Amino acid sequence: MGAFRKIIHLDLDAFFCAVEELRDPSLRGRPFAVGGRPESRGVVASCSYPARRFGVHSAMPMGQALRLCPTLLIVPARHGEYGAVSRQVMARLHALTPLVEQLSIDEAFLDVTERPELASVLARQLQQTIRTELGLPCSLGVATNKLVAKIANNVGKAAAKGDEPPNAIQVVPPGREAEFLAPLPAHALWGVGPKTAERLAALGIETIGDIARWPEAELVRLFGKNGYDLARHARGLDDRPVDTQRERKSVSQETTYARDVTDGDVLRRTLHEQSSDVARMLRHKELAGTTVKLKLRWPDFTTITRQTTLEHATDAAEEIYATVLQLFDREWQGRPVRLIGVGVSGLSEAVRQPSLWDQPDERQERLYDAVKKLRSRFGDAAIRRASELDELDEEDS
């Protein structure tokens, strides 16, 4: 093993769009976005590089994207397909090294220190393999640590021009980390968000090199523990390992309504369905969580979150629902709701113990899936709870 590590950061270029182009080659070279329809308050999940020339970007409301690019094609997302293709990509990474840290569906770190080849050679081979075998473009950053490899990838992608995916490979040789980082803007460094960037600018610090020239003790005095990280990272130092058991911090589900909703029954039904979805994801990953969170967004885009920490970890749908319902009933107060969501955090490996909330085997889960399919096909009124029917009878009488 050498004196330095060999770390690769991989990022699939416009991943959702690349998968859609494989399905429909006529999309290539055209401005299009994957996401929801504007009339349903959809947002851009991913957009093609021709669309980006118009200023379209991910997380943008689809209505705004269409105003920027009136010829924009909208392609519905197929998340199941993206997940399947992602697993194929990750299998190629694991074939290269067991030390893979998957950050998201389209991003990962690899530690190839034990491989005899140069990291730059492995990066090119990996890029070629993913292009040839899966038809997908990807960009890679190569360095001696995760921090610099990630930033290198960002720099490589940003340097690409035109309407084609970047397919970039940016290599930072050992010993050149600080030199590579020095001219980059301060906000390019991990740990420098908008507020920290403002404070740095007020001190006359504009680049990463400017940060590196400040005494570490002074940065710690000004920024606390983050000042220590700033000093180290600005010099290109990062000893974090590639974490093959990267912990998922939370599991959540959100719904954005096409029209603001004031009907409490509809909102509570959505919370119940979301709670069941979250519970199922937890069980699939063999996780349980101690903190249940409610998210509400009002029509003016003001967003609130409220949470409760339980005495024990749970993966039970009804317990999650009962907890989030208490938060909802306390906060809602009849206001129109644009978005509603349920989340569970404080995750750990689930220890299955019988509880008040347990359902027999998987029958409840299968029943819930059937109900969702019926409602999606025939509408929410297709299936109602007995309590809801009682309420309807009272209304009709």
C-alpha positions in Angstrom: 0.0 0.0 0.0 1.3 3.4 -0.9 1.8 6.5 1.2 -1.4 8.0 0.0 -5.0 6.9 -0.6 -6.6 6.6 -4.1 -10.2 7.9 -4.0 -12.6 8.2 -6.9 -15.9 10.2 -6.8 -18.4 9.1 -9.4 -21.5 11.1 -10.5 -23.8 10.0 -13.2 -24.5 12.9 -15.6 -28.2 14.0 -15.6 -29.0 10.4 -14.6 -32.8 10.4 -15.0 -32.5 12.1 -18.4 -29.8 9.6 -19.5 -32.1 6.7 -18.6 -35.0 8.3 -20.5 -32.8 8.8 -23.6 -32.1 5.1 -23.6 -35.8 4.4 -23.6 -36.5 7.1 -26.2 -33.5 8.0 -28.3 -35.5 10.9 -30.0 -35.0 12.9 -26.8 -31.3 13.2 -27.4 -30.2 16.8 -28.1 -33.6 18.2 -27.1 -34.5 20.3 -24.1 -36.5 18.1 -21.8 -37.1 17.7 -18.1 -38.1 14.7 -16.0 -40.7 15.6 -13.4 -44.3 16.5 -12.7 -46.8 18.5 -14.8 -47.0 22.2 -14.0 -50.7 22.0 -13.4 -50.0 19.6 -10.6 -47.3 21.8 -9.2 -44.7 19.5 -10.4 -41.0 20.2 -10.1 -38.0 19.4 -12.2 -36.3 16.2 -11.0 -33.7 16.3 -13.7 -33.2 18.1 -17.0 -31.2 17.6 -20.1 -28.1 19.7 -20.9 -29.9 21.5 -23.8 -32.5 22.5 -21.3 -29.9 23.9 -18.9 -28.8 26.4 -21.5 -32.2 28.1 -20.9 -31.6 28.3 -17.2 -33.6 25.2 -16.3 -32.3 23.3 -13.3 -33.4 20.6 -10.9 -35.8 21.4 -8.0 -37.2 24.3 -10.1 -41.1 24.5 -10.4 -42.0 23.0 -13.8 -44.2 26.1 -14.5 -41.1 28.3 -14.2 -39.1 25.9 -16.3 -41.6 26.2 -19.1 -41.5 30.0 -19.0 -37.8 29.9 -19.4 -38.0 27.3 -22.2 -41.4 27.2 -23.9 -40.4 24.2 -26.1 -39.4 22.1 -23.0 -40.7 18.5 -23.2 -41.9 17.1 -19.9 -41.2 13.4 -19.3 -42.9 11.6 -16.3 -40.5 10.2 -13.8 -40.1 6.4 -13.6 -38.4 6.0 -10.2 -38.6 2.2 -10.2 -36.6 2.1 -13.5 -34.0 4.6 -12.2 -33.5 2.5 -9.1 -33.0 -0.7 -11.2 -30.4 1.0 -13.4 -28.6 2.5 -10.4 -28.2 -1.0 -8.9 -26.6 -2.0 -12.2 -24.1 0.9 -12.0 -23.3 0.1 -8.3 -22.6 -3.5 -9.2 -19.9 -2.3 -11.6 -18.3 -0.2 -8.8 -18.4 -3.2 -6.4 -16.7 -5.3 -9.1 -13.8 -2.9 -8.9 -13.5 -2.6 -5.1 -15.5 -3.6 -2.0 -14.9 -0.1 -0.6 -17.9 1.7 -2.1 -19.9 4.4 -0.3 -23.1 5.2 -2.2 -24.3 8.7 -1.5 -27.4 8.7 -3.6 -29.0 7.0 -6.5 -26.4 8.4 -8.9 -23.4 9.2 -6.8 -20.7 7.3 -4.9 -17.2 7.2 -3.6 -14.7 4.4 -4.2 -11.5 3.6 -2.4 -9.1 1.9 -4.9 -6.0 2.2 -2.8 -5.3 -1.5 -2.8 -5.5 -1.7 -6.6 -2.1 -1.7 -8.4 -3.3 0.5 -11.2 -3.2 4.3 -11.2 -6.5 5.8 -9.9 -6.7 7.8 -13.1 -6.5 4.7 -15.2 -9.2 3.0 -13.2 -11.4 6.0 -13.5 -11.2 5.9 -17.3 -11.8 2.2 -17.4 -14.9 2.6 -15.1 -16.2 5.5 -17.2 -15.8 3.3 -20.4 -17.4 0.3 -18.7 -20.5 2.2 -17.7 -20.8 3.9 -21.1 -20.3 0.6 -23.1 -22.3 -1.8 -20.9 -25.1 0.5 -19.7 -25.1 3.4 -22.2 -24.8 6.0 -19.4 -22.5 9.0 -19.2 -20.7 9.7 -15.9 -18.0 12.1 -14.6 -15.3 11.3 -12.0 -13.0 13.1 -9.7 -9.8 11.5 -8.6 -7.7 12.5 -5.6 -6.2 11.3 -2.3 -9.3 12.0 -0.2 -13.1 12.3 -0.5 -13.2 16.1 -0.1 -10.8 16.9 -3.0 -12.2 14.1 -5.2 -15.8 15.5 -4.9 -14.7 19.1 -5.6 -12.5 17.9 -8.5 -15.6 16.2 -10.0 -17.6 19.4 -9.6 -14.8 21.4 -11.3 -14.5 18.9 -14.2 -18.2 19.0 -14.8 -18.3 22.8 -14.7 -15.6 23.1 -17.3 -17.6 21.1 -19.9 -19.3 23.1 -22.6 -22.1 22.5 -25.0 -25.2 20.4 -25.0 -23.6 17.0 -24.4 -23.1 15.4 -20.9 -19.7 16.4 -19.4 -18.2 12.9 -19.3 -15.4 14.6 -17.3 -12.5 13.1 -15.4 -10.6 15.6 -13.2 -7.4 14.3 -11.5 -5.7 16.0 -8.6 -2.2 14.5 -8.1 -0.9 13.7 -4.6 0.6 16.7 -2.9 -1.2 19.2 -5.2 -4.5 19.3 -3.2 -4.0 22.8 -1.7 -2.7 24.2 -4.9 -5.8 22.8 -6.8 -8.3 24.2 -4.2 -6.6 27.6 -3.7 -8.2 29.6 -6.7 -11.7 28.2 -6.2 -14.4 30.3 -4.6 -14.8 29.8 -0.8 -18.4 28.5 -1.3 -17.0 25.5 -3.2 -15.6 24.1 0.1 -17.6 21.6 2.2 -18.9 23.4 5.3 -19.3 26.8 3.6 -23.0 27.5 3.2 -24.5 30.9 2.3 -24.3 32.3 5.8 -20.6 31.2 6.3 -19.8 32.5 2.8 -21.2 35.9 3.8 -19.2 36.0 7.0 -16.0 35.0 5.1 -16.6 37.7 2.5 -17.0 40.3 5.2 -13.5 39.3 6.4 -12.2 39.7 2.8 -12.0 36.0 2.3 -13.2 35.1 -1.2 -11.3 32.0 -2.2 -10.3 28.7 -0.6 -6.7 29.9 -0.7 -7.7 32.9 1.3 -9.1 30.6 4.0 -5.9 28.5 4.0 -3.8 31.6 4.7 -5.7 32.5 7.8 -4.4 31.1 11.1 -6.3 28.1 12.3 -6.7 29.5 15.8 -8.3 32.6 14.4 -10.8 30.6 12.3 -11.7 28.5 15.4 -12.3 31.7 17.4 -14.5 33.1 14.7 -16.4 30.0 13.6 -16.1 27.5 16.5 -15.5 23.8 15.6 -16.4 24.6 12.0 -13.3 26.9 11.9 -11.1 23.9 12.5 -12.7 22.0 9.6 -12.4 25.1 7.4 -8.7 25.3 8.1 -8.1 21.6 7.4 -10.3 21.4 4.3 -8.9 24.6 2.8 -5.5 22.9 2.8 -6.9 19.8 1.2 -6.8 17.6 4.3 -9.5 15.0 4.9 -9.0 11.7 6.5 -12.6 10.4 6.5 -12.8 6.8 5.2 -15.0 5.6 2.5 -17.9 4.3 4.6 -19.4 1.1 3.2 -22.1 1.1 5.9 -23.2 4.7 5.3 -26.2 5.3 7.6 -29.4 6.6 6.2 -30.4 9.5 8.3 -34.1 9.5 7.7 -37.0 8.0 5.7 -39.8 10.3 4.6 -42.7 10.7 2.2 -44.2 14.0 0.9 -47.2 15.0 -1.2 -47.7 18.3 -3.0 -51.4 18.9 -3.9 -52.5 20.2 -7.3 -54.8 22.5 -5.4 -54.5 23.7 -1.8 -56.4 21.3 0.5 -58.6 22.4 3.5 -60.4 19.1 4.0 -59.1 17.5 7.2 -60.3 14.0 6.1 -58.2 14.2 2.9 -55.2 15.5 4.8 -55.4 12.8 7.5 -55.9 10.1 4.9 -52.7 11.3 3.1 -50.9 11.2 6.4 -52.1 7.6 7.0 -50.9 6.5 3.5 -47.6 8.2 4.0 -47.1 6.6 7.4 -47.7 3.2 5.8 -45.2 4.0 3.0 -42.6 5.1 5.5 -43.1 2.1 7.7 -42.8 -0.2 4.7 -39.5 1.4 3.6 -38.2 1.1 7.2 -39.0 -2.6 7.3 -37.5 -3.2 3.9 -34.2 -1.7 5.1 -34.6 -3.4 8.5 -34.5 -0.1 10.3 -36.6 1.6 13.0 -36.6 5.2 14.2 -37.3 7.1 17.3 -38.3 10.5 15.9 -41.5 11.1 13.9 -41.7 14.4 11.9 -44.6 16.3 10.3 -44.0 18.7 7.5 -46.6 21.3 6.3 -46.3 23.9 3.6 -48.9 26.7 3.4 -50.0 28.4 0.1 -47.5 31.2 0.6 -44.6 28.6 0.6 -44.0 29.0 4.4 -42.9 25.6 5.6 -43.0 24.3 9.1 -41.7 21.0 10.6 -42.7 19.6 14.0 -41.4 16.4 15.5 -41.8 14.1 18.5 -39.2 11.7 19.9 -40.5 8.4 21.1 -39.2 6.3 24.0 -38.4 3.5 21.7 -37.6 2.9 18.0 -40.6 2.0 15.8 -41.3 0.7 12.3 -45.0 0.3 12.8 -47.3 2.2 10.5 -50.1 2.8 13.0 -47.7 4.1 15.6 -46.1 6.5 13.2 -49.5 7.6 12.1 -50.9 8.1 15.6 -47.8 10.2 16.5 -47.8 12.4 13.4 -51.6 12.8 13.7 -51.1 14.4 17.2 -48.7 16.9 15.7 -51.0 17.6 12.8 -54.1 18.2 14.9 -52.1 20.6 17.1 -50.6 22.6 14.2 -53.1 22.6 11.3 -56.0 24.7 12.6 -57.9 24.5 9.4 -55.4 26.3 7.2 -55.1 25.5 3.4 -52.2 23.0 2.9 -50.0 23.0 -0.2 -47.7 20.1 0.9 -47.8 17.6 3.6 -45.2 15.0 4.7 -44.2 12.4 7.2 -40.7 11.4 8.2 -38.9 9.1 10.6 -35.3 9.7 11.8 -33.0 8.6 14.6 -32.6 5.4 12.7 -31.0 2.1 13.9 -31.2 -1.5 13.1 -34.7 -2.8 13.9 -35.1 -5.2 16.8 -38.4 -7.0 16.2 -40.5 -7.3 19.3 -44.2 -7.8 19.5 -46.0 -4.6 20.3 -49.5 -3.1 20.4 -49.0 -1.9 16.9 -47.9 -5.1 15.2 -50.0 -6.5 12.4 -50.0 -10.3 11.6 -47.4 -11.2 8.9 -47.5 -9.2 5.7 -51.3 -9.3 5.1 -51.8 -5.7 6.2 -49.1 -4.5 3.8 -50.6 -6.3 0.9 -54.0 -5.0 1.7 -52.7 -1.5 1.8 -51.1 -1.9 -1.6 -54.4 -3.1 -3.0 -56.2 -0.1 -1.6 -53.7 2.3 -3.1 -54.1 0.7 -6.5 -57.9 0.9 -6.3 -57.9 4.5 -5.2 -55.4 5.5 -8.0 -57.7 3.8 -10.6 -61.2 4.7 -9.3 -60.5 7.7 -7.0 -60.3 8.3 -3.3 -64.0 7.5 -2.8 -63.6 4.0 -4.1 -62.7 2.6 -0.7 -63.6 4.3 2.6 -63.2 3.3 6.3 -66.3 2.2 8.2 -66.0 5.4 10.3 -66.1 7.5 7.1 -69.3 5.7 5.9 -70.9 6.5 9.2 -70.1 10.1 8.7 -71.6 10.0 5.2 -74.8 8.4 6.5 -75.1 11.2 9.0 -74.6 13.8 6.3 -77.2 12.1 4.0 -79.8 11.8 6.7 
